[in-house]
Amino acid sequence: MFQSLFKTISNTEGITNPIAFHIRELAGKDTDRILEIRKSAIAKELEIYGSREETLSKQLRLYGLIKLAKRLTGTAFYTIYVGEVKGQVVGTATLTERNDCWNISAVMVDPKYRRRGYGKALVSKACNHASFYGARRIVLHVSEDNSPAKNLYRSLNFSEFERLTYFCLKPRKISERTASGFELIRTRFPSFHMKLISRLLNTRTTQKYAVKVDDRWVGYYTFLFPSKGQASRATIYLCKKYRGLGIEDSLLQHALDKAYEKRSPRLIISLDEENIELKRACKKIGFEKFFVMEGMARHT
């Protein structure tokens, strides 16, 4: 089912030469070319997050196991697309299922092949694929200063819905906590699909917690350590009633401790710009603002 769908969906609108551009699923032979495109297409992100080519190479080569799992389950929970011209891979995009909200990421086109409609074709293919499998909402994130990309997404009926600020700090060991009266409950990945993706693509540590106060769940906290030499990442969300009580400070300290133990070069945390309390806690501890990403969504 999945393979037949992949062959029938075609998006060539806006491409200078649609016959020359072909979109297919990632194959093992594409690994070296993807690594090459990545260096030039997302140089800024690589500088911030860190990069270990051997780790990514391993992940791409293991993608065959995900394709096997999709065939066995009849689902399409994670797909890496590549676009090629005359047999040469020139771009890529990734689609991930998040229940009825799907996520598009890692949209990259070789700088030599830009402004030919290839990026639009890759994103359009992913959107059609997600819609076929019942997605009600498709989400992606783009740098606030990347006007060409934002215009491209708007042309595909995406619109802005959030602004995420990314803060960064070199990890350090912090022994004291500034707040008490809450607890962290370790949670599991919700499905076999997400477990498989995490095991294959996040090679080290992914931890998800529910934040609990007086036997009531009041938020969540996640910590991700992708690989040695790469930045760790944390996400914190609290219900408004429980913000500004010192819980944010303690969770940031918890993440810094873990990043320090993993010897990450830096800890990156993303937060909604409207979350003033968390932003204040980041600045108080010494985090510095790095960049802003805009979330864009399309309803199907």
C-alpha positions as CSV (number, residue, x, y, z in Angstrom):
1,M,0.0,0.0,0.0
2,F,2.7,2.4,1.0
3,Q,4.8,1.8,-2.0
4,S,1.9,2.2,-4.4
5,L,0.9,5.5,-2.8
6,F,4.4,6.8,-3.0
7,K,4.5,6.2,-6.7
8,T,1.1,7.8,-7.4
9,I,1.5,11.0,-5.6
10,S,3.3,13.6,-7.8
11,N,3.8,17.3,-7.3
12,T,5.5,19.2,-10.1
13,E,3.6,22.5,-10.0
14,G,6.0,25.4,-10.3
15,I,9.0,23.4,-11.2
16,T,11.1,24.8,-14.1
17,N,11.6,21.3,-15.7
18,P,9.2,18.8,-14.0
19,I,10.3,15.9,-16.1
20,A,13.8,16.2,-14.8
21,F,12.8,16.2,-11.1
22,H,11.9,13.0,-9.4
23,I,10.9,12.4,-5.8
24,R,11.4,9.1,-4.1
25,E,12.1,7.6,-0.6
26,L,15.6,7.6,0.8
27,A,17.8,4.7,-0.1
28,G,21.1,3.7,1.5
29,K,23.1,4.9,-1.5
30,D,22.0,8.5,-0.8
31,T,23.8,8.9,2.5
32,D,27.0,10.6,1.3
33,R,25.1,13.0,-0.9
34,I,22.7,13.9,1.9
35,L,25.7,14.7,4.2
36,E,27.1,16.9,1.4
37,I,23.9,18.9,1.0
38,R,23.5,19.2,4.7
39,K,26.8,21.0,5.1
40,S,25.9,23.8,2.7
41,A,22.1,24.0,3.3
42,I,22.0,24.2,7.2
43,A,25.5,25.5,8.1
44,K,24.1,27.8,10.8
45,E,22.1,25.0,12.5
46,L,25.1,22.7,12.4
47,E,27.3,25.4,14.1
48,I,24.8,25.7,16.9
49,Y,23.7,22.1,17.4
50,G,27.0,20.4,16.5
51,S,27.4,17.6,14.0
52,R,28.8,14.1,14.0
53,E,28.8,12.8,10.4
54,E,29.4,9.2,11.5
55,T,26.3,9.3,13.7
56,L,24.1,10.8,11.0
57,S,25.5,8.4,8.4
58,K,24.6,5.4,10.7
59,Q,21.1,6.8,11.2
60,L,20.5,7.2,7.5
61,R,21.7,3.7,6.8
62,L,19.4,2.3,9.5
63,Y,16.5,3.9,7.7
64,G,15.9,0.7,5.9
65,L,14.6,-0.8,9.2
66,I,12.0,1.9,9.4
67,K,10.9,1.1,5.8
68,L,10.6,-2.5,6.8
69,A,8.5,-1.6,9.8
70,K,6.2,0.5,7.7
71,R,5.6,-2.3,5.3
72,L,4.8,-4.7,8.1
73,T,2.4,-2.3,9.9
74,G,0.9,-0.7,6.8
75,T,1.5,2.8,8.1
76,A,3.7,5.7,7.1
77,F,4.8,7.1,10.4
78,Y,8.2,8.4,9.3
79,T,9.4,9.2,5.8
80,I,12.5,10.7,4.4
81,Y,12.1,12.0,0.8
82,V,14.8,12.8,-1.6
83,G,14.5,14.7,-4.9
84,E,16.8,14.0,-7.7
85,V,17.7,15.5,-11.1
86,K,19.2,13.1,-13.7
87,G,20.1,10.7,-10.9
88,Q,21.7,13.3,-8.7
89,V,20.1,13.9,-5.3
90,V,19.5,17.7,-4.9
91,G,17.1,18.0,-2.0
92,T,15.4,16.2,0.9
93,A,12.5,16.6,3.4
94,T,11.3,14.5,6.3
95,L,7.7,13.8,7.4
96,T,6.9,12.5,10.9
97,E,3.5,11.4,12.3
98,R,2.3,13.0,15.5
99,N,-1.1,11.5,15.9
100,D,-3.4,13.6,13.7
101,C,-0.8,16.4,13.5
102,W,2.1,15.7,11.3
103,N,5.5,17.4,11.2
104,I,7.7,18.4,8.2
105,S,11.4,19.0,9.0
106,A,14.9,19.0,7.4
107,V,13.7,20.6,4.2
108,M,17.0,21.1,2.3
109,V,17.9,21.9,-1.3
110,D,21.5,22.1,-2.6
111,P,22.2,25.8,-3.1
112,K,23.1,25.2,-6.7
113,Y,19.6,23.9,-7.4
114,R,17.5,26.5,-5.6
115,R,14.7,28.7,-7.0
116,R,13.6,26.0,-9.4
117,G,10.6,24.8,-7.4
118,Y,12.2,21.7,-6.0
119,G,11.8,22.6,-2.3
120,K,8.1,23.4,-3.0
121,A,7.6,20.0,-4.7
122,L,9.2,18.2,-1.8
123,V,7.0,19.9,0.8
124,S,3.9,19.5,-1.4
125,K,4.6,15.8,-1.7
126,A,4.9,15.5,2.1
127,C,1.6,17.4,2.6
128,N,-0.3,15.1,0.2
129,H,1.2,12.1,1.8
130,A,0.1,13.2,5.3
131,S,-3.4,14.1,4.1
132,F,-3.8,10.7,2.6
133,Y,-3.1,9.1,6.0
134,G,-5.6,11.3,7.8
135,A,-3.5,14.3,9.0
136,R,-5.8,17.1,10.2
137,R,-2.9,19.5,10.7
138,I,0.6,19.7,9.2
139,V,3.3,21.7,11.0
140,L,6.8,23.0,10.2
141,H,9.2,25.5,11.6
142,V,11.3,28.0,9.8
143,S,13.9,30.7,10.8
144,E,12.2,34.1,11.2
145,D,14.6,35.7,8.8
146,N,14.2,33.1,6.0
147,S,11.7,35.1,3.9
148,P,12.1,32.9,0.8
149,A,11.2,29.8,2.7
150,K,8.2,31.4,4.5
151,N,6.9,32.7,1.2
152,L,7.2,29.2,-0.2
153,Y,5.2,27.7,2.7
154,R,2.5,30.4,2.4
155,S,2.1,29.5,-1.2
156,L,1.2,26.0,0.0
157,N,-1.4,27.4,2.4
158,F,0.7,27.4,5.6
159,S,0.3,30.3,8.0
160,E,2.2,31.4,11.1
161,F,0.8,30.3,14.5
162,E,3.7,30.6,17.0
163,R,7.2,32.1,17.5
164,L,9.7,29.9,19.4
165,T,12.8,31.5,20.9
166,Y,15.9,29.4,21.3
167,F,18.2,30.0,24.3
168,C,21.6,28.4,24.8
169,L,24.0,27.9,27.7
170,K,27.2,25.9,28.3
171,P,26.2,23.2,30.8
172,R,27.4,23.3,34.4
173,K,26.7,21.2,37.5
174,I,24.1,22.7,39.8
175,S,23.4,20.8,43.0
176,E,20.7,23.0,44.6
177,R,17.1,23.3,43.5
178,T,15.1,26.5,43.8
179,A,11.7,25.0,44.1
180,S,10.1,22.0,45.8
181,G,6.5,20.6,46.0
182,F,6.5,19.1,42.6
183,E,7.7,15.8,41.2
184,L,8.7,14.4,37.8
185,I,7.0,11.3,36.5
186,R,8.9,9.5,33.7
187,T,6.6,8.8,30.8
188,R,6.9,6.3,28.0
189,F,6.7,6.9,24.2
190,P,3.1,6.6,23.2
191,S,3.5,4.1,20.3
192,F,5.8,1.5,18.8
193,H,6.4,3.8,15.9
194,M,7.8,6.6,18.1
195,K,9.9,4.1,20.1
196,L,11.4,2.8,16.9
197,I,12.2,6.3,15.6
198,S,13.7,7.3,18.9
199,R,15.9,4.2,19.1
200,L,17.2,4.5,15.5
201,L,17.5,8.3,15.1
202,N,18.2,9.6,18.7
203,T,21.2,7.4,19.4
204,R,21.7,8.3,23.1
205,T,19.1,9.7,25.5
206,T,15.5,10.9,25.2
207,Q,13.6,11.4,28.5
208,K,10.0,12.6,28.8
209,Y,8.5,13.6,32.1
210,A,5.1,14.7,33.4
211,V,5.3,17.5,36.0
212,K,3.1,16.8,38.9
213,V,1.9,19.0,41.8
214,D,-0.4,17.6,44.6
215,D,-1.3,14.6,42.4
216,R,-2.2,16.8,39.5
217,W,-0.4,16.9,36.2
218,V,0.5,20.5,35.5
219,G,2.9,20.3,32.6
220,Y,5.7,18.3,30.8
221,Y,9.4,18.4,30.5
222,T,11.7,16.6,28.0
223,F,15.4,16.2,27.7
224,L,17.2,15.0,24.6
225,F,20.9,14.1,24.2
226,P,21.4,13.2,20.5
227,S,25.0,12.1,20.4
228,K,28.5,12.8,21.8
229,G,29.6,16.3,20.7
230,Q,26.2,17.6,20.0
231,A,24.0,20.0,21.9
232,S,21.5,18.7,24.4
233,R,18.0,20.0,24.1
234,A,15.2,20.6,26.6
235,T,11.5,21.5,26.4
236,I,9.5,22.8,29.4
237,Y,5.8,23.6,29.4
238,L,3.7,24.5,32.5
239,C,0.0,25.4,32.8
240,K,-0.3,29.2,33.4
241,K,-1.4,28.8,37.0
242,Y,1.9,27.1,37.9
243,R,4.3,29.4,36.1
244,G,6.6,31.7,37.9
245,L,6.7,29.6,41.1
246,G,10.3,28.5,40.7
247,I,9.5,25.2,39.0
248,E,11.0,26.5,35.7
249,D,14.3,27.3,37.5
250,S,14.5,23.8,38.9
251,L,13.7,22.1,35.6
252,L,16.3,24.2,33.8
253,Q,18.8,23.3,36.5
254,H,17.9,19.6,36.1
255,A,18.5,19.9,32.3
256,L,21.8,21.6,32.9
257,D,22.9,18.8,35.2
258,K,22.1,16.2,32.7
259,A,23.8,18.0,29.8
260,Y,26.9,18.4,32.0
261,E,26.9,14.7,32.8
262,K,26.6,13.9,29.1
263,R,29.4,16.4,28.3
264,S,27.3,18.2,25.8
265,P,29.0,21.4,24.5
266,R,25.8,23.4,25.1
267,L,22.1,23.1,26.3
268,I,19.5,24.5,24.0
269,I,15.9,25.2,25.2
270,S,13.1,26.4,23.0
271,L,10.1,28.3,24.4
272,D,7.1,30.2,23.1
273,E,7.7,33.9,23.2
274,E,4.5,34.4,25.2
275,N,5.9,32.3,28.0
276,I,7.4,35.2,29.9
277,E,8.1,33.3,33.2
278,L,10.2,30.7,31.5
279,K,12.0,33.4,29.5
280,R,12.8,35.2,32.7
281,A,14.1,32.0,34.3
282,C,16.4,31.4,31.4
283,K,17.9,34.9,31.6
284,K,18.2,34.6,35.3
285,I,20.4,31.4,35.0
286,G,22.4,32.9,32.2
287,F,21.0,31.5,29.0
288,E,21.6,33.7,25.9
289,K,19.1,34.1,23.1
290,F,20.3,32.4,19.9
291,F,17.6,32.6,17.2
292,V,13.8,32.6,16.6
293,M,11.8,30.1,14.7
294,E,8.3,30.6,13.4
295,G,5.8,27.8,13.5
296,M,3.6,27.5,10.4
297,A,0.6,25.2,10.1
298,R,-1.7,24.0,7.3
299,H,-5.1,22.4,8.0
300,T,-6.3,19.6,5.7
